[in-house]
């Protein structure tokens, strides 16, 4: 759970900015949006498969770029 300790002389705006960054890195907002509505198991499975396909293609693209380099 993200949390921020505010220093004595630290402006509140700076603390809010640090808190927002921590929330974003932790994925709290995306998790809340995902849980707003029920997702059928078939839809979740398709989403996960699409994400896996996307990761695989990205990895293959990187490998191909590495192989095609000419020094």
Gaussian input, Z-matrix of N, CA and C with variables (Angstrom, degrees):
# hf/3-21g

backbone

0 1
 N
 C     1     B1
 C     2     B2     1     A1
 N     3     B3     2     A2     1     D1
 C     4     B4     3     A3     2     D2
 C     5     B5     4     A4     3     D3
 N     6     B6     5     A5     4     D4
 C     7     B7     6     A6     5     D5
 C     8     B8     7     A7     6     D6
 N     9     B9     8     A8     7     D7
 C    10    B10     9     A9     8     D8
 C    11    B11    10    A10     9     D9
 N    12    B12    11    A11    10    D10
 C    13    B13    12    A12    11    D11
 C    14    B14    13    A13    12    D12
 N    15    B15    14    A14    13    D13
 C    16    B16    15    A15    14    D14
 C    17    B17    16    A16    15    D15
 N    18    B18    17    A17    16    D16
 C    19    B19    18    A18    17    D17
 C    20    B20    19    A19    18    D18
 N    21    B21    20    A20    19    D19
 C    22    B22    21    A21    20    D20
 C    23    B23    22    A22    21    D21
 N    24    B24    23    A23    22    D22
 C    25    B25    24    A24    23    D23
 C    26    B26    25    A25    24    D24
 N    27    B27    26    A26    25    D25
 C    28    B28    27    A27    26    D26
 C    29    B29    28    A28    27    D27
 N    30    B30    29    A29    28    D28
 C    31    B31    30    A30    29    D29
 C    32    B32    31    A31    30    D30
 N    33    B33    32    A32    31    D31
 C    34    B34    33    A33    32    D32
 C    35    B35    34    A34    33    D33
 N    36    B36    35    A35    34    D34
 C    37    B37    36    A36    35    D35
 C    38    B38    37    A37    36    D36
 N    39    B39    38    A38    37    D37
 C    40    B40    39    A39    38    D38
 C    41    B41    40    A40    39    D39
 N    42    B42    41    A41    40    D40
 C    43    B43    42    A42    41    D41
 C    44    B44    43    A43    42    D42
 N    45    B45    44    A44    43    D43
 C    46    B46    45    A45    44    D44
 C    47    B47    46    A46    45    D45
 N    48    B48    47    A47    46    D46
 C    49    B49    48    A48    47    D47
 C    50    B50    49    A49    48    D48
 N    51    B51    50    A50    49    D49
 C    52    B52    51    A51    50    D50
 C    53    B53    52    A52    51    D51
 N    54    B54    53    A53    52    D52
 C    55    B55    54    A54    53    D53
 C    56    B56    55    A55    54    D54
 N    57    B57    56    A56    55    D55
 C    58    B58    57    A57    56    D56
 C    59    B59    58    A58    57    D57
 N    60    B60    59    A59    58    D58
 C    61    B61    60    A60    59    D59
 C    62    B62    61    A61    60    D60
 N    63    B63    62    A62    61    D61
 C    64    B64    63    A63    62    D62
 C    65    B65    64    A64    63    D63
 N    66    B66    65    A65    64    D64
 C    67    B67    66    A66    65    D65
 C    68    B68    67    A67    66    D66
 N    69    B69    68    A68    67    D67
 C    70    B70    69    A69    68    D68
 C    71    B71    70    A70    69    D69
 N    72    B72    71    A71    70    D70
 C    73    B73    72    A72    71    D71
 C    74    B74    73    A73    72    D72
 N    75    B75    74    A74    73    D73
 C    76    B76    75    A75    74    D74
 C    77    B77    76    A76    75    D75
 N    78    B78    77    A77    76    D76
 C    79    B79    78    A78    77    D77
 C    80    B80    79    A79    78    D78
 N    81    B81    80    A80    79    D79
 C    82    B82    81    A81    80    D80
 C    83    B83    82    A82    81    D81
 N    84    B84    83    A83    82    D82
 C    85    B85    84    A84    83    D83
 C    86    B86    85    A85    84    D84
 N    87    B87    86    A86    85    D85
 C    88    B88    87    A87    86    D86
 C    89    B89    88    A88    87    D87
 N    90    B90    89    A89    88    D88
 C    91    B91    90    A90    89    D89
 C    92    B92    91    A91    90    D90
 N    93    B93    92    A92    91    D91
 C    94    B94    93    A93    92    D92
 C    95    B95    94    A94    93    D93
 N    96    B96    95    A95    94    D94
 C    97    B97    96    A96    95    D95
 C    98    B98    97    A97    96    D96
 N    99    B99    98    A98    97    D97
 C   100   B100    99    A99    98    D98
 C   101   B101   100   A100    99    D99
 N   102   B102   101   A101   100   D100
 C   103   B103   102   A102   101   D101
 C   104   B104   103   A103   102   D102
 N   105   B105   104   A104   103   D103
 C   106   B106   105   A105   104   D104
 C   107   B107   106   A106   105   D105
 N   108   B108   107   A107   106   D106
 C   109   B109   108   A108   107   D107
 C   110   B110   109   A109   108   D108
 N   111   B111   110   A110   109   D109
 C   112   B112   111   A111   110   D110
 C   113   B113   112   A112   111   D111
 N   114   B114   113   A113   112   D112
 C   115   B115   114   A114   113   D113
 C   116   B116   115   A115   114   D114
 N   117   B117   116   A116   115   D115
 C   118   B118   117   A117   116   D116
 C   119   B119   118   A118   117   D117
 N   120   B120   119   A119   118   D118
 C   121   B121   120   A120   119   D119
 C   122   B122   121   A121   120   D120
 N   123   B123   122   A122   121   D121
 C   124   B124   123   A123   122   D122
 C   125   B125   124   A124   123   D123
 N   126   B126   125   A125   124   D124
 C   127   B127   126   A126   125   D125
 C   128   B128   127   A127   126   D126
 N   129   B129   128   A128   127   D127
 C   130   B130   129   A129   128   D128
 C   131   B131   130   A130   129   D129
 N   132   B132   131   A131   130   D130
 C   133   B133   132   A132   131   D131
 C   134   B134   133   A133   132   D132
 N   135   B135   134   A134   133   D133
 C   136   B136   135   A135   134   D134
 C   137   B137   136   A136   135   D135
 N   138   B138   137   A137   136   D136
 C   139   B139   138   A138   137   D137
 C   140   B140   139   A139   138   D138
 N   141   B141   140   A140   139   D139
 C   142   B142   141   A141   140   D140
 C   143   B143   142   A142   141   D141
 N   144   B144   143   A143   142   D142
 C   145   B145   144   A144   143   D143
 C   146   B146   145   A145   144   D144
 N   147   B147   146   A146   145   D145
 C   148   B148   147   A147   146   D146
 C   149   B149   148   A148   147   D147
 N   150   B150   149   A149   148   D148
 C   151   B151   150   A150   149   D149
 C   152   B152   151   A151   150   D150
 N   153   B153   152   A152   151   D151
 C   154   B154   153   A153   152   D152
 C   155   B155   154   A154   153   D153
 N   156   B156   155   A155   154   D154
 C   157   B157   156   A156   155   D155
 C   158   B158   157   A157   156   D156
 N   159   B159   158   A158   157   D157
 C   160   B160   159   A159   158   D158
 C   161   B161   160   A160   159   D159
 N   162   B162   161   A161   160   D160
 C   163   B163   162   A162   161   D161
 C   164   B164   163   A163   162   D162
 N   165   B165   164   A164   163   D163
 C   166   B166   165   A165   164   D164
 C   167   B167   166   A166   165   D165
 N   168   B168   167   A167   166   D166
 C   169   B169   168   A168   167   D167
 C   170   B170   169   A169   168   D168
 N   171   B171   170   A170   169   D169
 C   172   B172   171   A171   170   D170
 C   173   B173   172   A172   171   D171
 N   174   B174   173   A173   172   D172
 C   175   B175   174   A174   173   D173
 C   176   B176   175   A175   174   D174
 N   177   B177   176   A176   175   D175
 C   178   B178   177   A177   176   D176
 C   179   B179   178   A178   177   D177
 N   180   B180   179   A179   178   D178
 C   181   B181   180   A180   179   D179
 C   182   B182   181   A181   180   D180
 N   183   B183   182   A182   181   D181
 C   184   B184   183   A183   182   D182
 C   185   B185   184   A184   183   D183
 N   186   B186   185   A185   184   D184
 C   187   B187   186   A186   185   D185
 C   188   B188   187   A187   186   D186
 N   189   B189   188   A188   187   D187
 C   190   B190   189   A189   188   D188
 C   191   B191   190   A190   189   D189
 N   192   B192   191   A191   190   D190
 C   193   B193   192   A192   191   D191
 C   194   B194   193   A193   192   D192
 N   195   B195   194   A194   193   D193
 C   196   B196   195   A195   194   D194
 C   197   B197   196   A196   195   D195
 N   198   B198   197   A197   196   D196
 C   199   B199   198   A198   197   D197
 C   200   B200   199   A199   198   D198
 N   201   B201   200   A200   199   D199
 C   202   B202   201   A201   200   D200
 C   203   B203   202   A202   201   D201
 N   204   B204   203   A203   202   D202
 C   205   B205   204   A204   203   D203
 C   206   B206   205   A205   204   D204
 N   207   B207   206   A206   205   D205
 C   208   B208   207   A207   206   D206
 C   209   B209   208   A208   207   D207
 N   210   B210   209   A209   208   D208
 C   211   B211   210   A210   209   D209
 C   212   B212   211   A211   210   D210

   B1=1.4414
   B2=1.5249
   B3=1.3106
   B4=1.4580
   B5=1.5312
   B6=1.2910
   B7=1.4602
   B8=1.5121
   B9=1.3153
   B10=1.4599
   B11=1.5125
   B12=1.3208
   B13=1.4643
   B14=1.5194
   B15=1.3123
   B16=1.4573
   B17=1.5230
   B18=1.3250
   B19=1.4518
   B20=1.5311
   B21=1.3195
   B22=1.4599
   B23=1.5258
   B24=1.3078
   B25=1.4652
   B26=1.5263
   B27=1.3367
   B28=1.4546
   B29=1.5250
   B30=1.3152
   B31=1.4650
   B32=1.5386
   B33=1.3090
   B34=1.4618
   B35=1.5330
   B36=1.3304
   B37=1.4535
   B38=1.5279
   B39=1.3255
   B40=1.4612
   B41=1.5314
   B42=1.3221
   B43=1.4652
   B44=1.5265
   B45=1.3264
   B46=1.4646
   B47=1.5226
   B48=1.3249
   B49=1.4631
   B50=1.5290
   B51=1.3411
   B52=1.4659
   B53=1.5256
   B54=1.3340
   B55=1.4564
   B56=1.5293
   B57=1.3089
   B58=1.4653
   B59=1.5287
   B60=1.3336
   B61=1.4563
   B62=1.5222
   B63=1.3271
   B64=1.4616
   B65=1.5184
   B66=1.3283
   B67=1.4685
   B68=1.5177
   B69=1.3204
   B70=1.4618
   B71=1.5170
   B72=1.3274
   B73=1.4619
   B74=1.5193
   B75=1.3262
   B76=1.4639
   B77=1.5199
   B78=1.3241
   B79=1.4593
   B80=1.5180
   B81=1.3089
   B82=1.4695
   B83=1.5209
   B84=1.3162
   B85=1.4646
   B86=1.5281
   B87=1.3302
   B88=1.4612
   B89=1.5199
   B90=1.3208
   B91=1.4649
   B92=1.5164
   B93=1.3170
   B94=1.4666
   B95=1.5184
   B96=1.3109
   B97=1.4662
   B98=1.5149
   B99=1.3212
   B100=1.4585
   B101=1.5240
   B102=1.3154
   B103=1.4571
   B104=1.5251
   B105=1.3154
   B106=1.4688
   B107=1.5135
   B108=1.3193
   B109=1.4561
   B110=1.5152
   B111=1.3267
   B112=1.4601
   B113=1.5232
   B114=1.3137
   B115=1.4497
   B116=1.5262
   B117=1.3092
   B118=1.4602
   B119=1.5277
   B120=1.3335
   B121=1.4679
   B122=1.5308
   B123=1.3280
   B124=1.4652
   B125=1.5287
   B126=1.3265
   B127=1.4674
   B128=1.5282
   B129=1.3348
   B130=1.4600
   B131=1.5217
   B132=1.3155
   B133=1.4633
   B134=1.5309
   B135=1.3214
   B136=1.4641
   B137=1.5269
   B138=1.3360
   B139=1.4664
   B140=1.5200
   B141=1.3325
   B142=1.4600
   B143=1.5289
   B144=1.3331
   B145=1.4518
   B146=1.5270
   B147=1.3216
   B148=1.4659
   B149=1.5225
   B150=1.3224
   B151=1.4591
   B152=1.5321
   B153=1.3383
   B154=1.4577
   B155=1.5247
   B156=1.3437
   B157=1.4586
   B158=1.5294
   B159=1.3174
   B160=1.4627
   B161=1.5329
   B162=1.3464
   B163=1.4634
   B164=1.5225
   B165=1.3382
   B166=1.4499
   B167=1.5222
   B168=1.3284
   B169=1.4630
   B170=1.5303
   B171=1.3034
   B172=1.4680
   B173=1.5275
   B174=1.3329
   B175=1.4581
   B176=1.5299
   B177=1.3322
   B178=1.4619
   B179=1.5209
   B180=1.3329
   B181=1.4571
   B182=1.5301
   B183=1.3282
   B184=1.4676
   B185=1.5232
   B186=1.3380
   B187=1.4636
   B188=1.5159
   B189=1.3268
   B190=1.4668
   B191=1.5160
   B192=1.3234
   B193=1.4635
   B194=1.5236
   B195=1.3304
   B196=1.4534
   B197=1.5235
   B198=1.3450
   B199=1.4658
   B200=1.5255
   B201=1.3213
   B202=1.4570
   B203=1.5148
   B204=1.2947
   B205=1.4669
   B206=1.5116
   B207=1.3076
   B208=1.4588
   B209=1.5205
   B210=1.3197
   B211=1.4544
   B212=1.4917
   A1=108.55
   A2=117.93
   A3=120.74
   A4=111.71
   A5=114.90
   A6=120.66
   A7=110.01
   A8=116.18
   A9=121.10
   A10=109.12
   A11=115.76
   A12=120.59
   A13=107.47
   A14=115.82
   A15=121.43
   A16=108.85
   A17=114.85
   A18=120.09
   A19=111.60
   A20=116.61
   A21=122.01
   A22=111.08
   A23=117.10
   A24=121.63
   A25=113.02
   A26=117.51
   A27=120.46
   A28=111.21
   A29=118.06
   A30=120.34
   A31=110.74
   A32=115.83
   A33=121.39
   A34=110.46
   A35=116.60
   A36=120.12
   A37=111.52
   A38=117.09
   A39=121.30
   A40=110.51
   A41=116.59
   A42=120.69
   A43=110.72
   A44=117.01
   A45=120.91
   A46=109.88
   A47=116.91
   A48=121.28
   A49=110.66
   A50=116.69
   A51=120.11
   A52=111.10
   A53=116.58
   A54=120.59
   A55=110.64
   A56=117.92
   A57=121.35
   A58=111.27
   A59=116.68
   A60=120.46
   A61=110.82
   A62=116.62
   A63=120.16
   A64=111.26
   A65=116.64
   A66=120.82
   A67=109.89
   A68=116.54
   A69=120.64
   A70=110.94
   A71=117.53
   A72=121.17
   A73=111.83
   A74=117.32
   A75=121.15
   A76=111.95
   A77=117.73
   A78=120.87
   A79=113.55
   A80=117.91
   A81=121.95
   A82=111.05
   A83=117.36
   A84=121.37
   A85=110.32
   A86=116.97
   A87=119.14
   A88=111.00
   A89=117.41
   A90=120.94
   A91=110.74
   A92=117.86
   A93=121.18
   A94=110.95
   A95=116.93
   A96=119.96
   A97=111.14
   A98=116.59
   A99=120.29
   A100=111.21
   A101=117.48
   A102=121.80
   A103=113.99
   A104=117.90
   A105=120.58
   A106=112.59
   A107=116.61
   A108=120.67
   A109=108.67
   A110=116.18
   A111=121.31
   A112=109.89
   A113=115.22
   A114=121.18
   A115=107.87
   A116=115.53
   A117=119.78
   A118=109.19
   A119=116.82
   A120=119.47
   A121=113.24
   A122=117.82
   A123=119.66
   A124=110.35
   A125=117.47
   A126=121.27
   A127=109.89
   A128=116.45
   A129=119.98
   A130=110.42
   A131=117.05
   A132=121.54
   A133=110.36
   A134=116.99
   A135=120.67
   A136=111.15
   A137=116.62
   A138=120.31
   A139=110.49
   A140=116.57
   A141=120.26
   A142=111.37
   A143=117.13
   A144=120.32
   A145=111.12
   A146=116.78
   A147=120.37
   A148=110.55
   A149=117.11
   A150=120.56
   A151=110.49
   A152=116.24
   A153=119.52
   A154=110.68
   A155=116.83
   A156=120.89
   A157=110.38
   A158=116.13
   A159=120.78
   A160=110.71
   A161=116.73
   A162=120.16
   A163=111.17
   A164=116.56
   A165=120.83
   A166=111.13
   A167=116.72
   A168=120.15
   A169=110.60
   A170=116.86
   A171=120.75
   A172=109.96
   A173=116.14
   A174=120.47
   A175=110.84
   A176=116.84
   A177=119.83
   A178=111.79
   A179=116.47
   A180=120.75
   A181=110.26
   A182=116.32
   A183=119.88
   A184=111.52
   A185=116.57
   A186=120.51
   A187=110.43
   A188=117.05
   A189=120.60
   A190=111.48
   A191=116.77
   A192=120.13
   A193=110.02
   A194=116.16
   A195=120.82
   A196=110.64
   A197=116.94
   A198=120.48
   A199=112.03
   A200=118.34
   A201=122.37
   A202=114.03
   A203=117.92
   A204=119.84
   A205=110.82
   A206=115.15
   A207=120.27
   A208=107.95
   A209=115.49
   A210=119.20
   A211=111.27
   D1=125.83
   D2=-179.59
   D3=-66.73
   D4=143.48
   D5=176.82
   D6=-155.63
   D7=151.04
   D8=-177.24
   D9=-132.85
   D10=133.13
   D11=173.28
   D12=-99.41
   D13=125.23
   D14=-177.00
   D15=-90.30
   D16=129.32
   D17=177.81
   D18=-73.06
   D19=168.27
   D20=-176.72
   D21=-63.67
   D22=-47.43
   D23=-176.54
   D24=-98.56
   D25=7.47
   D26=-176.46
   D27=-82.13
   D28=132.84
   D29=176.84
   D30=-67.25
   D31=148.45
   D32=-178.25
   D33=-63.99
   D34=-34.90
   D35=-179.55
   D36=-60.59
   D37=-39.33
   D38=178.27
   D39=-65.11
   D40=-41.09
   D41=179.22
   D42=-65.52
   D43=-39.97
   D44=178.14
   D45=-63.92
   D46=-41.01
   D47=179.12
   D48=-62.39
   D49=-44.10
   D50=177.97
   D51=-64.02
   D52=-39.47
   D53=179.45
   D54=-64.27
   D55=-43.18
   D56=179.42
   D57=-61.83
   D58=-39.94
   D59=177.92
   D60=-63.18
   D61=-42.54
   D62=179.43
   D63=-64.91
   D64=-40.72
   D65=178.77
   D66=-63.49
   D67=-41.48
   D68=-179.45
   D69=-65.63
   D70=-43.80
   D71=179.56
   D72=-65.47
   D73=-35.73
   D74=-179.02
   D75=-74.81
   D76=-16.50
   D77=178.48
   D78=78.89
   D79=25.21
   D80=-178.03
   D81=-65.68
   D82=-44.52
   D83=-176.99
   D84=-64.47
   D85=-46.03
   D86=-179.67
   D87=-64.67
   D88=-36.43
   D89=177.77
   D90=-65.17
   D91=-41.63
   D92=178.49
   D93=-63.80
   D94=-43.31
   D95=179.15
   D96=-64.73
   D97=-36.28
   D98=179.99
   D99=-67.74
   D100=-33.07
   D101=-177.28
   D102=-90.33
   D103=-0.68
   D104=-179.38
   D105=-60.18
   D106=-37.09
   D107=-177.93
   D108=-133.30
   D109=154.14
   D110=179.25
   D111=-68.43
   D112=136.57
   D113=177.95
   D114=-114.62
   D115=122.16
   D116=-178.70
   D117=-62.83
   D118=148.41
   D119=-179.62
   D120=-57.70
   D121=-35.33
   D122=179.72
   D123=-67.06
   D124=-38.48
   D125=179.16
   D126=-68.15
   D127=-40.97
   D128=178.63
   D129=-63.60
   D130=-40.94
   D131=179.47
   D132=-63.14
   D133=-44.26
   D134=179.09
   D135=-63.82
   D136=-40.16
   D137=179.40
   D138=-63.99
   D139=-42.87
   D140=-179.99
   D141=-66.36
   D142=-39.94
   D143=178.11
   D144=-64.49
   D145=-40.08
   D146=178.39
   D147=-64.70
   D148=-40.29
   D149=178.74
   D150=-65.24
   D151=-39.82
   D152=178.54
   D153=-65.22
   D154=-41.11
   D155=177.59
   D156=-61.26
   D157=-42.40
   D158=-179.25
   D159=-63.72
   D160=-43.34
   D161=177.82
   D162=-62.26
   D163=-42.00
   D164=179.83
   D165=-62.21
   D166=-45.60
   D167=-179.62
   D168=-63.77
   D169=-38.11
   D170=178.54
   D171=-64.20
   D172=-43.33
   D173=179.12
   D174=-64.21
   D175=-43.13
   D176=178.43
   D177=-63.58
   D178=-39.44
   D179=178.84
   D180=-61.35
   D181=-41.26
   D182=179.16
   D183=-65.37
   D184=-42.28
   D185=179.61
   D186=-63.29
   D187=-44.08
   D188=179.71
   D189=-63.25
   D190=-39.90
   D191=178.14
   D192=-62.74
   D193=-39.95
   D194=-179.89
   D195=-66.38
   D196=-39.59
   D197=-179.05
   D198=-70.24
   D199=-31.25
   D200=-176.08
   D201=-84.07
   D202=-2.75
   D203=179.71
   D204=-67.38
   D205=139.01
   D206=175.77
   D207=-118.46
   D208=124.53
   D209=-177.33
   D210=-99.26

